[in-house]
Amino acid sequence: MYRYDEYDQAIVDARVDEFRDQVARRLSGQLTEDQFKPLRLMNGLYLQLHAYMLRVAVPYGTLDSRQMRMLGHIARTYDRGYGHFTTRQNIQFNWIKLDDTPDILAELATTQMHAIQTSGNCIRNISSDQYAGAAADEVADPRPWAELIRQWSTFHPEFSYLPRKFKIAVIAADEDRAAMRLHDIGIQLVRQDGVLGARIFVGGGMGRTPMIASLIRDFVTADDLMSYLEAALRVYNRYGRRDNIYKARIKILLHEIGADEYRRQVEEEFSLVKQLGIDPPAAELARITAFFAPPAFDADAPDTVDRSDPDFAVWLDQNVAAHKQPGYAIVNISLKPIGGIPGDASADQIDLMADLAERYGFDELRVTHAQNIVLPHVRKADLHAIWQALSGAGLAEANLDLISDIIACPGLDYCALANARSIPVAQKIQARFADRGRQRELGELKLKISGCINACGHHHAGHIGILGVDRKGTENYQLLLGGSGAEDVSLGKITGPGFDEDGVVDAIERVTDRYLAERVEGERFLDTYRRVGFAPFKEAIYG
């Protein structure tokens, strides 16, 4: 994984010193909250319902054990003993004291971590495929490109104050494990006639106006990729609306001027930008790429696993994915125990995952956009020992991509923007569908919950989505069906009138019952929904 050079460290250390002074001035009364707000947001510090929340960047979701342990230390020392992993592959701490934040950022800096550009109208954390470097289906490792984009976008003088926040995802396989087309810019690395390049998608996003990104360029060579991104951002920065926060995202610009006109302007800008020498020299790209060299795999590692323990076998089937190296596997650690808070991990659990990565996983972990953790490189011979350790810590729920593997935002329990609670609804759904056999019978079923229209829980992209709204002072939950954030990307459709907390759980049960009645062998929920259409499910819900 990437290691800071002297410039990286100097940038982060300088920002910590700057923010320490800003916090001191706020605490002394020299700065008002209105004056302090843009400064704290530049450092990932939000003021939520009950306390400050600090969002720490995890670039493209990649961590080592030292960094993971630091997150456990922050949770134990400065929070209430846990952290919340997010859909941006970051982590949030929800109970932070303002006067502690400079010390937290200073401690994070000792392990090459920071909170820069985790908020504000700038290019946010670059996200990527959690299986990068381990999956057999990728055409190249996307992480060097994600790192290159991180370096390009950090403190970019032209893009530090964009019309609105901006999110970029990089993948390198046809299977989209990062919801790439629901980003402002989605990049899919591809090869054309043996040449590495990328397909560029622009204008995706969720929120109050969900849209799927349009294909803007079918192929740009890797040598020109950074110039093309610069051109794409320049056009947005020039014409994106700053008069209306609800119409400021790049998806609105594409909707208003059309993909063809946006494409024309980007191509025109691209012809100028290419002359500026923005694309890195081959030596710099090689330097970055070297940090992502494959681990020293054991070529003689056994390629079989003893499946005699039935509980272990279920976990293997559900949470362990194929690796491109014989004798190795990809381990998905579920942060969705029945009755737990989706995405939360205690300080002790964080430390355990760091220990497992160091002992069994070449000292590497990944945060996923589905709020789970991945050990990307694990010997098959070590899987049983890992499972036993996870089981003892409440981290071995065998539910990856099943109905209890719920994406959920913090909702009204924490967030000042939320209209309704997400966490209790997620817990009630998990309890209703707690039976392992029932979950496996339903198969792949991605359920996502947001506590407001901002869609931090990705409800638009759920096979089943839930949106919490305020209905005359009462929490109400709208049900959506048919969304997907994968390569078969689609947006969910609202079924009709909303429900109270218990009513939406009942409605989901009626939906899944209809699915089981309608499906043919081999169909996922999403396949059946698309085949039979909306009407049978609406009838099941409302009668």
N, C-alpha and C positions, 0 to 999 in steps of 0.2 A: 504494500500500500504506500501511498505517497507520504514522504517525509518533508517537513518544512526545510527550506533553506534559510539563509540569514535574513533575506528580505521578508519572507513570510513571518518569521518570528518578530522581526522589528516592527512590522505593521500591527501585529496583534498586541504586542507590548505597549506600543504608543497609544493604541486605542484604549487600553485598560487605564493608563495614566490619565488620559484625557477625561475618561468617564468618571474616574475617581474625583477629579476636581469638580466636574459637573454635579455629581451627587452631593458633595460637600456644600456647594453653593445652594442646592435645593434644600438641604436640611437646615442650613443657616437662614433661609428665607430670602437669600439674594435673588433666587429664581422662583417665579410663580409656577404653578402646575402647568399652565398654558405654555409658558416659556420652556419648561423642562420636558414636556411631552415629546416633541420631535427629537430631542436628544436621547431620551431613554429608548424610544422606538428604534433608533438607529443601532441600539445595542440589545435589541430583542427583549426589552422589558416592557410588559403590558401591565396596566392597572385593571384588575378584574373585579368581580363582585366582592370578594372578601380579602384579597391580598394582591401583591404583585405576582405576576407570572413571568418567569424567565424562559425563553426559548433558545436552546443551544443547538447550533448547527452541527449536523453530521453529514458532511459532504458525500453525496451519492450513497448515503447510508452505510459507509464503511468505517469500522472501528477496530482498534486492537485492544488487547486485554487491559493494558495500562489506562487507556482512555475510558474503557468501560468501568473499570474500578473507580476512576475519578468521578464518573457519574453516580456511582453508588455512594461515594464519599459525600458528594454534594447533597444527595437525597437524605443521607443520614445526619449530616451536620447542619444543613441550612434549610431543609424542608421538613416534611413530616414522615420521612422514612421511605419515600417512594418517588418515582418519576413516571411520566406519561409519554410513551412513544407515539408519534403522530403520523398522519398520512403523508407528510412531507419528508419522512425518514429522519426526522429530528426527535428531540426529547424536550418536554416541558416540565418545569418545576412550578407547582401551583401555589406554594405558600412561602414566598420569598419576602424578606424584610429589605427595605430600600437600603438601609445602611450597610447590609451585608453584600450587596451586589458587586462593588468593586473587588472585594476579596474573592468572591466566587469567580469572577472573570479572570482574576490574577491566577487563581489555582488552576482553572481550566487551561490557561495559556501555558502552564508548565507541561501539559500533555498535548500541545498543539491543537487546542480546541478554543472555540470562541462563539459569540452570538451575533457576529457581524452579518448584516443583511438577512436576518431572520424576520425582519419586519420592514415596513416602509415601502414607498413607491420606487422600488429598485428591483434588480434581478435577484430573486430569492435563491435558496439552496437548490443546487442542481440535483435532480433525482435521476435514478437509473435502475436497471434490472438488478434485483437482489441476488440473482444467480450469475452475475457477470464473472467471467473467468472460470466458471465451473460448468456451464451449460454446453452441451454438445451442439446445440442448434445455432449458436452465435457465429457470425461471419468474422468478428474480431471482438476483442475485449473493449466494451464501451467506456471503461473507467478512465483510460488516459485522455479520452476526448472530454469526458465530464470534468476531469481535473483541469484540462486546458481551458474549458469554458469558465470554470470557477475562477481561475487566475485572471482571465480576460475581463470578467464581469465585476470582480472585486474592486470597489472604489472607481469604477469606470467614470471618468469625469462627465461624459455626455449622458450616461444612463443612471445616474444616482438619484435623479428626481424625475422619473417617468410619469406619465399621466396616472398610472396605477401600478400596483404590484405586478410582477412578471415572473412566470414560472416556466422552466425549461426541463424537459426530460430527454434522456439519451438511451436508446436501446440498440441492440445489434442482432435481433432475431425476428422471425416472423411472428412468433408467439410474444404477445405484448404483456409483460408482467409488471409494467409500470404505469399503466393508464396513459400512455404517451399522447394519444389523440385528444385527451381532455386537458392538455396543457396549452399555454399561450404559444409556445413553440415546441413541437415534438420532432425529434431527430431519430431516424432509423438508419443506422449504418448498413450499407449494402455493398455488394460487389457487382460491377458491370464490366463485362469483358476482362475480368481479372483485376480491375482497378477498384480500389476502395473509395467509397464516397458515401453520400447520404441522401435519403429522401427527406424533404422538409415539409412539415405540416404546421400550419399557422391558424390561430384563432379558436382554439379549443378552450373549454372552461366550464365551470359549473355555476354556482351562485344563483341569483334571481333570474338570469337569462342563460340557461345552459346551452352550449353549442359544441359540436364536434369539429375539430380542426380540419381545414381544407388542405388538400395536397397542393402546395405552391410550386415546388420544384421536384421533379421526378428523380433527378440526379445532379448533385454538385460534387465535384471531386473533393477528396479529403484535403488536398492542398489548398482549396479555395473555401473551405467550410467556414472559417472564422470571418473572412471577408463577407460571405453571404449572410451570416448572422448579424454582423455589423450593419449591413444594408437593411435587413429586415427590421432591426430595432430603430434605425434612423427614420425610416418611413413612419413607423408608429409614433416615435417621439415627436415628429413634426406635425402629424395630423390627429393623433389621439386626443380625445376631448378632455379638457381640464375644467370645464364649466359644470360638469355633472358627474359626481362620483359613481353613479349607477350606470353611466354610459362611457366610462373611461377605459375599459379593458380593450385589448386589441381585437377581441372577437366582435365588439360593436363596430369598430372601424371597418373590419372586413364585411360585416353585414351591411353597413351603410354605403360603402363604395363598391363592394363586390370583390370577389376573389381575383377576377381577371384584372381589374384596375389596380388592386394592391400588388399583384404579381408584376404587372408592367412597371410600376414605380420602383419596386425592389430591384428588378433587373436593371433599370436605368441607374439606380444608385450603386448597384453592384459593380457596374462597369467603371465607376469612379473610384469606389473603395478599393478595388483590386490594385490600384496604382499606389496605394498608401503603404504597402508592406506590412499589413496587419497580421497576415498568416505567419506562423512561427517558422523559423528555419528548421531544416531537417534535424539538426543537432539538438535543438531544444525539445522537439517532439520525441526524439530518441531518449533524451534524458528523463523525461516524464514517463515514457513507456517502460523504461527499465525498472521503475518502482513497482510495476504491476506484473513482473515476470512470474510465471507459475511457481508454486512451491516445489520443494524437492520431494516429489511423490516417490513412494516405494513401488518400483515396477513389479515387485514380487508379492505385493499385498494380496491376500486371498480375496476372491471375488464372490464368496458365498457367505450367507448369514444363517445361523441356527435359529429357526423360527418355532422351536418347540414350545416356547412360552406363548400362550394365545394372546395375552394382553400386549406383549411386546410385538407380536406379529401384526396386530391391528395398528399399533403406532407406526410400524414400518410401512405398512400399506398407505397410511393416510398422511404422515408427516415427513416421510423421507423420499427425496427425489433423486432421479438418476444423475450421475456425474459423468463427465466426458472421460475421466481417467478410470480404467478398470481397477476394481478393488476399493473404490472410494464412493462416497455418497454425499448428498446435500441434506442437512438436517434442518427442519423447520421447527422452531421452538414456539409453541402457542402461548401467547399472553392473553388467552381467552378462557380461563377456567370457568366452569359452570358456577354462576353466582358472583364472579369477579367483575372488575371494571375493565372493559376492553382496552388494551394497550398499556395498562399499569403494570409496573414491576417494582417490588420492594428492593431496598438497598441490599438485603441479603441475596435475593434472587439475581440482582444485577452482578453482584460479586461472584456468585456461582457460575453464571454464564461466562464471565471473564475467565474463571478458572478452567472451565471446560474448553474454551477456545485456546487457552495457552497450552493445556495438556494434550488435547486431541485434535485441534483444528488449525494448526499452523498460525496461531495467535491472530485470528481474524474473525470478525463478526459482521453481520449486516443487519440493518434495520429495514423492514419492508414497508411499503406504502399501505399494507393491510394491518399495520401495527403489531407485527410479530418480529421475531429475531431469527436469523439464519446463521448456522455454522456451515460455510460453503465447502469446506474441504475436510472430510472426515473419513478415516479408514473404516471399511465395513466391519472389520474385526473389533472396532471400538464402539460400535453402535449400541450394544447391549449395556455396556458400562455407562454410556451417556444417558440412555433411557432410565436406568436405575437412579442416577444422580438427579435427573430432572423429575422423576416421579416423587422422590423424597422432598422436593422443593415446590411441588404444586405446579410444575411446568411441563407436564407430559400429557396434557389433554390431546387426544388423538382426533382433532377436529378441523384440520386445515381444509379450508374451502367448503366446510359444511355449515349448516344453518346456525350453529352456535359460535362460529368464527366471525363474529360481528364486528364491523367497523363502526365506531361511534365517536362522536365529538364529546367534549366534556359537558356541553349543554348548560342548562340553567343552574346546575349545581355549582358551576364555577364562572361561566362566561357572561360578561356584561352585555353581550350582543344577543344572547339566546332568548327565545320565546318560550321554550319548553325544555324539560329535562330529557336527556338521552339515556343516561346510565340506568335508571330504574326500569325503563322499557327494555333495554338490552338484557338486564338480569331476569326479567319476567319471561322473555322469550327463551332465554337459555334454560330456565327452569321448566317451561312447558315442553321443551324438546330435549330434555336432559338425557333421555334414554339413548345410549350409544347405537343400539340396533336401529332405532327409528331414524336417527340422523343419517346413518349409512344407507338406509333404504331410500331416503330422499336424495342422497348423492350431492353432487356439486350444487350449492345453492348459496349465493353470496348476498347477504343481507346487510344493509348499510343504513345508519340512522344519523340524521342531522337535527340539531335543536333549533335551527333557524334557517332562513333562506340562503345564508351565506354558504351552506353546503360543505362545511368542513368535514362532515361524515360521509361525503360522496353519495348521498341518497339517490341522485339522478342516475348513478352508474350501478345501482344494486339490481340484481335479478329481482329482489324485493327491496324497495326503498321506503323509508319512513321519514317524513318531514314534520317536525314539531312546529306548531303555529300557536299564536295567541288568538283565541276566539272569545272576544268580549270578556277578557280577564281570566279565561279558563284555558289550561293547556289542552291542545287538541292535536291529533296526529293524522296526517294524510298518508294514504298508502299509495305507492307507485309500483308498477310492474314492468318488467321487460328491459331494464337497463343493463349495460355491460361496459366495463372499462377496459376490456381485453381487445384482442385483434378484431373481434366481431362487435366493435363498439356500437352502442346504441344508448338512447336516453329513455328513462322510464316514463310511463304515462300514469297520471293521477287517476285513480279508480273512481273517485266520487267523493261524497261527504266524508269528513274525518271522524275519528273515534276518540274516546277517552283512553287512558292508559291500558286498562284491562280489555277494552273493546278492540283495540288494534291487535292485541295478542290473539284474541279469538278470531279476528279477521284473517290473520296470517295462517292460523290452523285451517280455516275453511279453504284458503288458497292452496295450501299444500295437499289437503285431501282431494281437491279437484285435480290437481296435478297428478297424483297417484292414480286417479280414476281415468285420466285421459292419456297418459303417456304410453308410448310403445317402447319395446325393449331397447335399451341403449341410450334413450333420450335423457338429457339433463332437463331441469326445470325450464331453463331458458329456451331449449329446443322445442319443448312441448308448447310453451306459451306462444312462440313464433309460429308454430304449425297450426294450432287451433284458434289462435287469435284472442283478442281481449274479452269478447262477450261472455264466454263460458265462465271465466274467472270473476267478472263483475257480477254475474248472476249468482255465483256461489257466495260472494261476499254479502250482497245486499238482498238476495232472494227475488 
